[in-house]
Amino acid sequence: MKLFNPGGERGSAMSYAGLLEKIEIMRSTLRWATRIERPDIEKLLRQANTLRDEVMQLSHKERFVQAVSKGTADGEAAEAPAELSTGERRQALLARSFVFEGTFGDNPKLLDALEIAEKAAPTDLPVLVDGESGTGKELMAKVIHANGSRADKPYISVNCGAIPDSLLESELFGHKKGAFTGAANDRKGKFESAHKGTIFLDEIGELPLPGQVKLLRVLQSHEIQRVGSDETIAVDARIVAATNKNLRKLIEQGSFREDLFYRLSVIHVTLPPLRDRKDEIPLLIAYYGDEAAEALKRRPVALTPRLRSFLLRYSYPGNIRELRNLLYRLSCLAGETADLAHLPEDIRPTAARPGAAPGAPAAGISLAEAKRAASDDAERDCLERGLQEVGGTVAELARRWDMNRSHLQILLKKHGLHSKDFRKES
């Protein structure tokens, strides 16, 4: 099987046969050489590194071709991805050795984004990732880098909103000694440091217009100039940009260049907010609970049923970042078991605040949310009472209520209830 290597330095087709031939040449060199001088050793090491890069590239590209072509070999197979359940789609991603740092659930919108990232990763096409703050845009950029042919090359992150306008050009493109006051030495910029790798431009919507013009020139010419220098430097960096703003609206307002938007958004990935991915919350609670315990060098904190219920229902305006921070807070402040009192006071349910009337609704929620919360509370209370009556035996409770045991397990999982917590000690 041969795979075309677009934009590569060699520009030729790669094949397993070609790689095996190169390996055999190196083996023969080592087998028959009576003496190997240092220059020959260095040459062999360079060849071995080049060969390793080609193997990695071939592996990534073959996975990409399989992922894209799977389901397009014939008319019937073309419809196969749409017929897969969300769980099957998730498992298919993992089965294709999709590298993902962290955890993710079965939400269809998130799976759509991950499958787009999987197909885009082996290419060098620019990717624009948008979504609310805290939805995991930088994590997605790392996923794209880790699944691409540049995975073993540099990954450089730049927060465009954190660089002062006066230092922007120097930060991105570097400067020559003496170019301005304080430039005591030559300095490489972020693009030069990302050569052959990936540069992640976070908060691209915060980039001022003069910086947008300079970035557009780099995207067009693949060359940079250090501040204070006339010399052009060729750079080959894969661009992944991210924003929590609506760039199309910024274009209408005249604060973002339309030509730059189209340059950056060849592949466009949108990450849904956590409130639209509530199926993930139990997974994220477990993942970040374990991560916090490891960081703090203590046992994972247990959550009371009412705290777990709150965490499953909460809307998370700060998205995954807020959930992670909450788990770290709970792990730090609580002993063995965390409860509502360990939550920040501004999000703590009113009834859990000092001096609040029992049963008072949480402040700042809509009528629909209040109704849903009341319904969920009633459902959870019923489940808790039922489990207490049967001593935590799920099969017995399902028999009493004349319902399917698997459906009862789903309800228990929804509310974060564990039957073992209700078993009577002998």
C-alpha positions in Angstrom: 0.0 0.0 0.0 1.5 3.4 -1.0 0.5 6.7 0.6 1.1 10.1 -0.8 3.0 12.4 1.4 1.6 15.9 0.6 4.0 18.8 1.3 6.8 16.5 2.7 10.4 17.3 2.1 10.8 14.1 0.0 7.5 14.6 -1.8 7.4 11.0 -2.8 5.1 8.1 -2.1 5.9 6.0 0.9 5.4 2.3 1.2 6.2 -0.5 3.6 8.4 -2.1 1.0 10.5 1.0 0.7 10.9 1.2 4.5 11.9 -2.4 4.7 14.5 -1.9 2.0 16.1 1.0 3.9 16.1 -1.1 7.1 17.9 -4.0 5.2 20.5 -1.6 3.8 21.3 -0.4 7.4 21.4 -3.9 8.7 23.9 -4.9 5.9 26.1 -2.0 6.7 26.3 -3.0 10.3 26.7 -6.7 9.6 29.6 -6.5 7.1 31.5 -3.5 8.5 34.8 -4.5 10.1 35.2 -1.0 11.7 32.9 1.9 12.0 34.3 5.4 12.4 32.5 8.2 14.3 31.3 10.0 11.1 29.8 6.7 9.9 28.1 6.2 13.3 26.7 9.7 13.1 25.5 9.1 9.6 23.7 5.8 10.6 22.1 7.6 13.5 20.7 10.3 11.2 19.4 7.6 8.9 17.8 5.8 11.8 16.1 9.0 12.9 14.8 9.7 9.4 13.6 6.2 9.1 11.8 6.4 12.4 10.1 9.6 11.2 8.9 7.9 8.1 7.6 4.9 10.0 5.6 7.2 12.3 4.3 9.3 9.4 3.3 6.1 7.5 1.5 4.8 10.6 -0.4 8.1 11.1 -1.3 8.5 7.4 -2.5 4.9 7.0 -4.8 5.3 10.1 -6.1 8.5 8.5 -6.8 6.8 5.1 -8.5 3.9 6.9 -10.6 6.3 8.9 -11.6 8.3 5.9 -12.1 5.5 3.5 -13.9 3.2 6.0 -17.5 3.4 4.9 -16.8 4.8 1.4 -15.6 1.6 -0.3 -19.1 1.0 -1.6 -22.5 2.7 -1.5 -23.9 0.8 1.5 -20.8 1.2 3.7 -20.9 5.0 3.1 -23.9 5.2 5.4 -22.3 3.0 8.1 -21.0 5.8 10.4 -24.5 7.3 10.7 -25.9 4.0 11.9 -23.4 3.6 14.7 -24.6 4.4 18.2 -22.7 7.0 20.2 -21.1 4.3 22.3 -20.0 2.4 19.1 -18.6 5.6 17.6 -16.6 6.3 20.8 -15.2 2.7 20.8 -14.4 3.0 17.1 -12.2 6.1 17.8 -10.4 4.2 20.5 -10.0 1.1 18.4 -8.3 3.2 15.7 -5.6 4.1 18.3 -7.0 7.6 18.5 -4.7 9.4 21.1 -6.7 11.5 23.5 -5.3 13.1 26.7 -8.0 13.1 29.3 -11.5 11.6 29.1 -14.6 12.1 27.0 -18.1 10.7 26.8 -20.6 9.7 24.2 -22.2 13.1 23.4 -22.9 13.2 19.6 -21.7 16.8 19.2 -18.4 16.1 20.9 -17.9 12.9 18.9 -18.5 14.9 15.7 -15.7 17.2 16.8 -13.4 14.4 17.7 -14.0 12.6 14.4 -13.3 15.8 12.5 -10.1 16.2 14.5 -9.1 12.6 13.7 -9.4 13.1 10.0 -7.7 16.5 10.0 -4.8 15.6 12.3 -2.6 13.7 9.7 -2.8 16.7 7.3 -1.1 20.1 7.6 -4.4 22.0 7.1 -5.0 24.9 9.5 -7.7 24.2 12.1 -9.9 26.7 13.9 -11.4 25.5 17.2 -14.1 27.5 18.8 -16.3 27.1 21.9 -17.0 28.7 25.2 -14.2 29.3 27.7 -13.2 26.1 29.5 -14.6 23.6 26.9 -11.2 22.1 26.2 -10.0 24.0 23.1 -6.3 23.7 24.0 -6.8 20.0 24.8 -8.4 19.6 21.3 -5.3 21.3 19.8 -3.0 18.8 21.6 -5.2 16.0 20.4 -4.8 17.2 16.8 -1.0 17.5 17.3 -0.7 14.1 19.0 -2.5 12.3 16.2 -0.6 14.0 13.4 2.6 13.3 11.6 4.3 16.1 13.7 3.5 14.3 17.0 7.2 14.0 17.9 8.0 17.6 16.9 7.6 20.8 19.0 4.1 22.0 20.2 4.2 25.7 21.0 1.3 27.5 22.7 0.7 31.2 22.4 -2.0 33.2 24.2 -2.7 36.0 21.8 -4.7 38.0 24.3 -1.9 38.0 26.9 0.8 39.7 24.7 1.1 43.5 24.8 0.7 45.1 21.4 4.3 46.5 21.6 5.8 43.0 22.1 3.5 41.0 19.8 5.8 41.0 16.7 8.9 40.1 18.8 7.0 37.4 20.7 5.8 35.7 17.5 8.7 36.3 15.1 11.7 37.0 17.4 14.2 39.9 17.3 17.8 40.8 16.6 20.1 42.1 19.2 19.7 45.9 19.5 16.4 45.9 17.6 14.9 47.9 20.5 15.7 48.9 24.1 16.1 45.8 26.2 16.9 43.5 23.2 20.3 42.4 24.6 20.5 39.2 22.5 19.1 37.6 19.4 15.9 35.8 20.3 13.8 33.2 18.4 10.1 33.8 18.2 7.2 31.3 18.7 6.9 30.5 15.0 10.6 29.7 14.7 10.4 27.5 17.8 7.5 25.6 16.3 9.3 24.9 13.0 8.3 21.4 11.8 5.8 21.2 14.7 2.5 22.8 15.7 1.8 26.3 16.9 -1.4 26.8 18.9 -2.7 30.4 18.7 -5.1 30.6 21.6 -7.7 33.5 21.8 -7.0 34.4 18.2 -9.9 36.9 18.4 -7.9 39.1 20.7 -5.1 39.6 18.2 -5.0 43.3 17.2 -5.4 44.2 13.5 -1.7 45.0 12.9 -0.8 41.6 14.3 -3.5 40.0 12.1 -1.9 41.5 9.0 1.6 40.1 9.9 0.1 36.7 10.7 -1.6 36.6 7.4 1.7 37.2 5.6 3.3 34.3 7.4 0.4 32.0 6.4 0.8 33.1 2.8 4.6 33.1 2.5 5.6 30.6 5.2 8.4 33.0 6.0 9.1 35.3 9.0 11.4 38.2 9.7 12.8 38.9 13.1 12.3 42.4 14.4 15.3 44.5 13.3 16.4 42.1 10.6 16.0 42.1 6.8 16.7 38.3 6.6 13.7 36.1 5.9 13.5 32.7 7.7 11.5 29.8 6.3 9.1 28.3 8.8 7.0 25.1 8.5 4.5 25.1 11.4 1.1 23.6 11.5 -1.4 26.2 12.7 -4.2 25.5 15.2 -6.1 28.5 16.4 -8.8 28.8 19.0 -11.3 31.4 20.1 -14.3 31.8 22.4 -15.7 34.6 20.3 -17.8 34.7 17.2 -15.3 35.7 14.6 -18.0 36.3 11.9 -19.5 39.0 14.2 -16.0 40.5 14.7 -15.6 40.6 11.0 -18.8 42.5 10.6 -17.6 44.9 13.3 -14.3 45.4 11.5 -12.2 44.0 14.3 -11.1 40.8 12.6 -9.9 40.3 9.0 -12.1 38.2 6.8 -9.2 36.9 4.7 -7.4 35.7 7.9 -10.6 33.9 9.1 -10.8 31.9 5.9 -7.1 31.1 6.1 -7.4 29.8 9.6 -10.7 27.9 9.3 -10.0 25.4 6.5 -11.0 22.9 9.2 -13.5 24.3 11.7 -14.2 22.4 14.9 -16.8 23.6 17.4 -16.8 22.2 21.0 -20.2 22.1 22.8 -20.5 23.5 26.3 -20.6 21.1 29.2 -24.2 21.8 29.9 -24.9 20.1 26.5 -22.7 17.2 27.4 -24.1 16.1 30.7 -23.5 12.5 29.9 -19.8 13.3 30.4 -20.1 14.7 33.9 -19.9 11.4 35.8 -16.8 10.4 33.8 -15.2 13.8 34.4 -16.0 13.7 38.1 -14.2 10.4 38.4 -11.3 11.4 36.2 -10.6 14.8 37.9 -11.3 13.3 41.3 -8.5 10.8 40.8 -6.3 13.5 39.3 -6.8 15.8 42.2 -6.1 12.9 44.7 -2.9 12.1 42.9 -1.8 15.8 42.9 -2.6 16.3 46.5 -1.2 12.8 47.5 -4.3 11.6 49.3 -7.2 9.2 48.8 -10.0 10.2 46.3 -12.6 12.1 48.2 -16.1 10.5 48.5 -19.1 12.6 47.5 -22.4 12.5 49.5 -25.4 11.6 47.3 -26.8 15.2 47.5 -23.4 16.7 46.5 -23.1 14.3 43.6 -26.7 15.1 42.6 -25.8 18.8 42.6 -22.6 18.2 40.5 -24.6 16.2 37.9 -27.3 18.9 37.6 -25.2 22.1 37.8 -25.0 24.1 34.6 -21.2 24.8 34.8 -20.9 28.3 33.2 -17.1 27.8 33.3 -17.4 24.4 31.6 -14.8 21.6 32.1 -12.3 24.0 33.7 -14.9 24.9 36.4 -15.7 21.2 37.1 -12.0 20.4 37.4 -11.4 23.3 39.8 -14.4 22.2 41.9 -13.0 18.7 42.2 -9.6 20.0 43.3 -11.4 22.3 45.8 -13.4 19.5 47.2 -10.4 17.2 47.4 -8.4 19.9 49.3 -11.1 21.1 51.7 -13.0 17.9 52.6 -11.7 15.1 54.6 -12.8 11.6 53.5 -16.3 12.8 52.4 -17.3 16.1 50.6 -20.7 17.7 51.0 -22.6 20.8 49.7 -20.9 22.9 52.5 -17.5 22.4 50.7 -18.8 24.1 47.5 -18.0 27.8 46.9 -20.7 29.8 48.6 -21.7 31.7 45.4 -22.9 28.4 43.7 -23.9 26.5 46.9 -27.7 25.7 47.0 -29.5 28.2 49.2 -30.7 25.5 51.5 -27.1 24.5 52.2 -26.0 28.1 53.1 -25.8 29.1 56.8 -29.1 30.5 58.0 -31.1 29.4 54.9 -34.6 28.0 55.3 -34.8 24.3 54.7 -36.0 23.4 51.3 -35.4 26.8 49.8 -34.6 26.8 46.1 -31.2 27.7 44.7 -30.9 31.4 43.7 -30.4 32.5 40.1 -32.1 29.6 38.3 -34.9 29.8 35.8 -38.4 28.4 36.3 -37.7 25.5 34.0 -34.5 24.7 35.9 -36.4 24.9 39.2 -39.1 22.5 38.0 -36.5 20.1 36.6 -34.5 20.3 39.9 -37.6 19.6 41.9 -38.6 16.7 39.8 -35.0 15.3 40.0 -35.0 15.8 43.8 -38.3 13.9 44.1 -37.0 11.1 42.0 -33.7 10.9 43.9 -35.5 10.9 47.3 -37.8 8.1 46.1 -34.7 6.1 45.0 -33.0 6.7 48.3 -36.0 5.6 50.4 -36.4 2.5 48.2 -32.8 1.5 48.6 -33.0 2.0 52.3 -36.1 -0.2 52.5 -34.4 -3.1 50.6 -31.0 -2.7 52.2 -29.3 -1.7 49.0 -30.5 -4.7 47.0 -31.2 -3.4 43.5 -32.8 -6.7 42.3 -35.3 -6.6 45.1 -36.2 -3.0 44.5 -36.7 -3.6 40.8 -39.0 -6.5 41.7 -41.0 -4.4 44.2 -41.5 -1.6 41.7 -42.1 -4.0 38.8 -39.5 -2.3 36.6 -36.5 -3.5 34.5 -33.4 -3.8 36.6 -31.2 -2.2 33.9 -33.5 0.8 33.8 -33.3 1.1 37.6 -29.4 1.0 37.3 -29.6 3.9 34.8 -31.6 6.0 37.2 -29.2 5.2 40.1 -26.3 6.2 37.8 -28.1 9.4 36.8 -28.3 10.5 40.5 -24.9 9.2 41.5 -26.4 6.7 43.9 -24.5 3.5 44.8 -26.4 0.6 46.2 -23.5 -0.4 48.4 -24.0 2.8 50.4 -27.4 1.6 51.5 -26.4 -2.0 52.5 -27.0 -2.7 56.2 -24.0 -3.7 58.2 -24.3 -7.2 59.6 
